[in-house]
Amino acid sequence: MKEHHFAFLVHPRGFEDIYIKYPIARYVSKYFVRRILLTIGPIVVGKVYGLKTLDGTSVKGEIITVPMTARDMLADRSRAALEVARAIELAEKHGATMVGLGSLTSVVVSGGTDVAGKYTTKITNGNALTVFMAYEGIRIICDKKSVDLKKAVVAVVGGTGSTGSAISKILARDAGVRNEILIGRTPEHLSAAVKEMQAAYSDMNIRFTTDVHEIIHADIIVVATSADSAIIEPKDLKKNAIIYDVTQPQNVPRSVVQERSDVVVVDGAISKLPEGVGYTLNMGLSKGESFSCLAETMILGTENYEKDFSIGRVTLDNIDVISELAKKYGFTRAPLRSFGKIID
């Protein structure tokens, strides 16, 4: 039986991730570390194990790192896109038929649109399952806190991005959310997003703003930006606000819960893996759990999916497809956590 093979691209969130993998790097300058990493280029830093198809076919997965931190990738997107291309070429050389773009490796190639169709391997940015698991997490935490989503005001920071716009749509379609604030950088993109939502849901009360401080009016804040550092401050939050942060690196600082005991911060869209499935790279998650962009890549690799999947903007159709495939292969929503601690 021929094995299925996929790859997933990651990058260091910051120098601390590099120090965890290579402790000796602490003793040299950051400039020198950057030069060494770029000289080495993308390399395999982990393996996925335990995946099998329903008929028992083994599914092999590699985790490949792009040698730039989040801050460096956003500062030099052209170089970052080049390193992503090199990583895809390495995955292709190793036999991968599906490559998942983790975190900012997706952002710097326009959600995969810049690289789709250029290789024999297919591409996914992992955002469809990320959105679905985020939706599930929002629904669960609102149930726990007795928040009625149909009456709540939901702010989406990064509301015109691939993940943010899809979350706003699935909340409207499946949870009956009718009060939303879309927050982003470009008024023209925000205006277009609002018009699209109003065309689909004529009874929505939805507005847009470029001022992140407007989250003060929201009961629930979804953070889905591509910033490289924290952007949410404790003083900007309504009493008893719920924050759902799907970003990596996280854009919500720990000081929020330290200064505001009334506020709940939920860690990103994390998936629970099937029994016996795991990976060898330390991503800072509990055993048996995965970021959903990696889980989506695992699922598509197991399914031996033969087309590009999540490319560019996430569609509701793709969310529906991946949610069904997740059920098929036993991927579920992980327990909700706040800065790593399980929420009771």
Buried (B, 14 or more C-beta within 10 A) or exposed (E): EEEBBBBBBBBBBBBEBBBEEBEEBEEEEEEEBBEBBBEEBBEBBBEBBBBBBEEEBBBBBBBBBBBBBBBBBBEBEEBBBBBBBBBBBBBBEBBBBBBBBBBBBBBBBBBBBBBBEEBEBBBBBBBBBBBBBBBBBBBBBBEEEEBEBEEBBBBBBBBBBBBBBBBBBBBBBBBEBBBBBBBBEEEEBBEEBBEBBEEEBEEBEBBBBEEBEBBBBBBBBBBBBBBBEBBBBBEBBBEEBBBBBBBBBBBBBEEBBEEBEEBBBBBBBBBBBBEEBBBEBEBEBEEBBBBBBBBBBBBBBBBBBEEBBBBBBBBBEBBBBBBEBBEEBEBEBBEBBBBEEEBE
